[in-house]
């Protein structure tokens, strides 16, 4: 994957399992928040996995017109709409299958009210609007507390313990969606994702940029989870078949715990730079155990070593980046 076209093709390449599972669903698929960092690739993946005439409908404000046109060119139906506008929400096309990707993380500090509106109130409005649909909603592993590294990470049955307004508002999203699943009998799945990576953003890109710039890498958060974005997209779509009331909760990440120190050294070796570190690894980190996901859908197709290699090549070659750092090293929940 050396060009954007190659990367997009790989992200949108469906597995036989995805094709089979989407074939079991009837009707169109609406993707809400399809203009974000993962929405376009998820929409293309759904389009490539279905050839039975159903529509894949991508909904977003589409502040970047080129994104909308590229999706149209790939056979996706595009609807430009602001979901916070009640009339626009009401006028969206009906569909039996909905993927909800809308969320706000960065810029929370000082604008907590806007974060709670987007992450908690708006999902309730959407759930009420699509009460008769099946909904797969993106959540986050941030709903869990920091846990001992030796624990292997939080499972879906572990207690939640969000830190900071972003994480609390995301747990609020889950609670509000669960309310509407109970009230209306709407089947839902909740995808607790952390941290998805591809060559243009993610933890590995953050580390590679710091290595190249010879900036110090804070080791306090010494272990992370990462997962190939293509796998996360596929699981999100396939989770529509798992949707239930109460919602089906699923951790989505890779099977390994990634050492930040070791990943940075591997990136440094590939980039010809010696990483600069500061601090020491704390005994706790934000970690998820995705064994349930792997039992259902298998392991991600790209290993951490392969992701590190692809990321180093991409960043060293000046490939385009999304400019959206994960801030994975923050331990206070302030993003």
C-alpha positions in Angstrom: 0.0 0.0 0.0 2.0 2.9 -1.3 -0.7 5.2 -2.8 -4.1 6.4 -1.6 -5.8 4.4 -4.3 -4.1 1.2 -3.1 -4.9 1.9 0.5 -8.6 2.7 -0.3 -8.8 -0.5 -2.4 -7.5 -2.6 0.5 -9.8 -1.0 3.0 -12.8 -1.6 0.8 -11.9 -5.3 -0.1 -14.7 -7.5 1.4 -14.1 -10.9 2.9 -16.3 -13.9 1.9 -17.7 -13.8 5.4 -18.9 -10.2 5.0 -20.4 -10.9 1.6 -22.3 -13.8 3.1 -23.5 -11.9 6.2 -24.7 -8.9 4.3 -26.5 -11.2 2.0 -28.6 -12.3 5.0 -29.8 -8.8 5.6 -32.8 -7.4 3.6 -32.9 -3.9 2.3 -30.8 -0.8 2.1 -28.0 0.2 4.5 -27.8 3.8 5.7 -24.5 5.0 7.1 -24.8 8.0 9.3 -21.7 10.1 9.8 -20.2 8.7 6.6 -18.0 11.7 6.0 -15.6 11.1 8.9 -12.3 9.4 9.0 -13.7 5.9 8.7 -17.0 6.5 7.0 -16.0 6.6 3.4 -14.0 3.3 3.6 -16.9 1.6 5.4 -19.4 2.8 2.8 -17.2 1.5 0.0 -16.7 -1.8 1.8 -20.5 -2.2 2.1 -20.9 -1.3 -1.6 -18.4 -3.9 -2.7 -19.9 -6.6 -0.5 -23.4 -6.2 -2.0 -24.3 -6.6 -5.7 -28.0 -7.3 -5.3 -29.3 -3.8 -6.2 -29.8 -2.5 -2.7 -28.6 1.0 -1.9 -25.7 1.9 0.3 -26.7 5.4 1.5 -23.9 7.6 3.0 -25.2 10.5 5.1 -23.1 13.4 6.3 -22.7 17.1 6.1 -19.9 16.4 3.6 -18.0 19.6 4.3 -15.4 18.3 1.7 -17.4 17.9 -1.6 -14.6 15.8 -3.1 -15.4 13.0 -0.6 -19.1 13.0 -1.6 -18.3 12.9 -5.3 -15.7 10.1 -4.8 -18.4 8.0 -3.0 -20.9 8.7 -5.9 -18.3 7.5 -8.4 -18.0 4.3 -6.4 -21.7 3.6 -6.6 -22.7 4.9 -3.1 -25.9 7.0 -2.8 -24.9 10.3 -1.1 -27.2 12.4 1.1 -25.9 15.7 2.4 -27.6 16.4 5.7 -27.0 17.8 9.1 -28.3 15.2 11.6 -28.7 17.9 14.3 -31.4 19.5 12.1 -34.7 17.9 13.1 -36.2 18.4 9.6 -33.2 16.9 7.9 -33.2 14.0 10.2 -36.9 13.4 9.6 -36.4 13.6 5.9 -33.7 11.0 5.6 -34.6 7.9 3.6 -35.9 4.9 5.6 -33.8 1.8 5.7 -34.0 -1.4 7.6 -30.2 -1.3 8.4 -28.5 1.7 10.0 -24.8 2.1 10.9 -24.3 5.1 13.3 -20.8 6.5 13.2 -21.4 10.1 14.5 -19.2 11.2 17.4 -17.1 14.0 18.8 -13.8 13.5 20.7 -11.4 16.4 20.2 -12.0 19.9 21.4 -14.0 18.7 24.4 -12.2 20.9 26.8 -14.2 24.1 27.2 -17.0 22.8 24.9 -18.3 19.9 27.0 -21.9 20.8 26.2 -21.3 20.3 22.5 -19.6 17.0 23.1 -22.6 15.7 25.2 -25.0 16.9 22.5 -23.3 15.0 19.8 -22.4 11.9 21.7 -25.4 11.5 23.9 -28.5 13.5 22.9 -28.2 13.1 19.1 -27.9 9.3 19.2 -31.3 9.3 21.0 -32.9 11.4 18.3 -31.5 9.0 15.7 -32.7 5.9 17.5 -36.2 7.4 17.8 -36.2 8.3 14.1 -35.0 4.8 13.0 -37.0 2.9 15.7 -38.0 0.3 13.2 -34.5 -0.4 11.9 -31.6 -2.6 12.9 -28.8 -0.3 14.2 -25.0 -0.9 14.6 -23.6 2.0 16.6 -19.9 2.9 17.0 -18.8 3.3 20.6 -15.3 3.3 22.2 -13.1 1.4 24.6 -12.8 4.6 26.5 -16.0 3.7 28.4 -13.7 1.4 30.4 -11.3 2.6 33.1 -7.5 2.2 33.0 -6.7 -1.4 34.0 -3.6 -3.2 35.1 -1.6 -4.2 32.0 -1.3 -7.7 33.4 -5.1 -8.1 33.3 -5.1 -8.4 29.5 -7.7 -5.7 29.2 -11.4 -5.1 29.9 -13.9 -7.6 28.6 -17.5 -6.7 27.6 -18.5 -8.0 31.1 -16.1 -5.7 32.9 -17.4 -2.7 34.8 -17.3 0.6 32.9 -15.5 3.5 34.4 -15.1 6.4 31.9 -12.5 9.1 32.6 -13.3 12.6 31.4 -16.3 14.2 29.6 -15.6 12.5 26.2 -15.6 9.0 27.7 -18.6 9.8 30.0 -20.6 11.1 27.1 -19.8 8.0 25.1 -21.1 5.8 27.9 -24.1 8.1 27.9 -24.6 7.3 24.2 -24.7 3.6 25.1 -27.2 4.2 27.9 -29.5 6.3 25.7 -29.4 3.9 22.9 -30.1 1.1 25.3 -33.1 3.0 26.5 -34.5 3.2 23.0 -33.8 -0.4 22.3 -35.8 -1.2 25.4 -38.6 1.3 24.6 -39.0 0.5 21.0 -37.6 -3.0 20.7 -35.0 -1.7 18.3 -32.2 -4.3 17.8 -28.8 -2.8 18.2 -25.1 -3.6 18.5 -22.6 -1.4 20.3 -19.0 -1.5 18.9 -16.4 -0.6 21.6 -13.5 0.2 19.3 -9.9 1.1 20.2 -7.6 2.0 18.4 -8.2 1.6 14.7 -5.2 2.3 12.5 -4.5 2.7 8.8 -1.7 4.5 7.0 -3.1 8.0 7.3 -3.9 8.1 11.1 -3.8 6.1 14.3 -1.4 5.3 17.1 1.3 4.0 14.7 1.2 7.2 12.6 1.4 9.3 15.8 4.5 7.4 16.8 6.1 7.4 13.4 5.7 11.2 13.2 7.3 11.7 16.6 10.2 9.4 15.6 10.8 11.3 12.4 10.7 14.6 14.1 12.8 13.4 17.0 10.1 14.4 19.4 10.0 12.7 22.8 7.5 9.9 23.2 5.8 9.7 26.6 5.9 6.2 27.9 3.4 6.6 30.7 0.8 4.8 28.6 3.1 2.0 27.7 0.7 -0.5 26.2 -2.0 0.0 23.6 -4.4 -2.0 21.5 -4.4 -1.4 17.7 -6.5 -3.0 14.9 -6.5 -2.6 11.2 -9.3 -0.2 10.1 -10.5 -2.6 7.4 -11.2 -5.3 10.0 -13.0 -2.8 12.3 -15.2 -1.7 9.4 -16.0 -5.2 8.5 -16.9 -6.2 12.0 -19.1 -3.1 12.4 -21.1 -4.1 9.3 -21.3 -7.8 10.3 -22.5 -6.9 13.8 -25.8 -5.8 12.3 -26.7 -9.6 12.4 -25.8 -9.7 16.1 -28.1 -6.7 17.0 -30.6 -7.3 19.8 -32.6 -5.6 22.5 -30.9 -5.1 24.9 -28.0 -4.2 22.6 -25.2 -6.6 21.8 -21.9 -5.2 23.1 -18.7 -6.1 21.3 -15.1 -5.0 21.9 -13.2 -4.6 18.6 -9.5 -4.4 18.6 -6.5 -6.6 17.9 -5.5 -9.7 19.9 -2.1 -8.3 21.0 -1.0 -5.8 23.6 1.3 -3.5 21.8 4.3 -2.0 23.6 4.7 1.6 22.8 8.4 1.4 23.4 8.9 -1.6 21.1 6.6 -0.2 18.4 8.5 3.1 18.4 11.8 1.2 18.1 10.5 -0.9 15.2 9.3 2.3 13.5 12.7 3.9 14.2 14.6 1.0 12.7 12.4 1.2 9.5 12.8 5.0 9.4 16.5 5.2 10.2 15.9 7.2 13.4 16.5 6.5 17.0 13.3 7.2 19.1 13.5 9.6 22.0 11.6 8.5 25.1 10.4 10.3 28.2 9.0 8.8 31.4 8.4 5.2 32.3 5.5 2.8 31.7 2.7 3.0 34.2 1.2 -0.2 35.5 -2.2 0.6 34.0 -3.5 1.5 30.6 -6.7 1.7 28.5 -6.9 -1.9 27.2 -9.6 -4.0 25.8 -9.9 -7.8 25.5 -11.6 -8.6 22.1 -11.6 -12.4 22.4 -15.4 -12.5 21.8 -14.9 -10.6 18.5 -12.1 -12.9 17.4 -14.2 -16.0 18.2 -17.0 -14.6 16.0 -15.0 -13.1 13.1 -11.5 -14.4 13.3 -8.3 -12.4 13.6 -7.5 -9.2 11.7 -5.8 -9.8 8.4 -2.9 -7.5 9.1 -0.6 -8.1 12.0 1.0 -5.3 14.1 4.4 -6.0 12.4 2.8 -5.6 9.0 1.0 -2.4 10.1 4.2 -1.0 11.4 6.0 -1.8 8.1 3.2 -0.2 6.0 3.0 2.9 8.3 6.8 3.5 8.2 6.8 3.3 4.4 3.8 5.6 4.1 5.1 8.3 6.5 8.6 8.1 5.2 7.3 8.5 1.6 5.3 11.6 2.5 1.9 9.9 2.0 -1.1 12.1 2.9 -2.2 12.1 6.5 -5.5 13.1 8.1 -4.0 15.3 10.8 -6.1 13.7 13.5 -3.8 12.5 16.3 -5.3 9.9 18.7 -3.9 11.5 21.9 -3.7 7.9 23.1 -1.1 9.0 25.7 -3.6 11.1 27.6 -4.5 9.5 30.9 -6.8 12.2 32.2 -9.6 11.9 29.6 -9.0 15.5 28.3 -9.0 15.5 24.5 
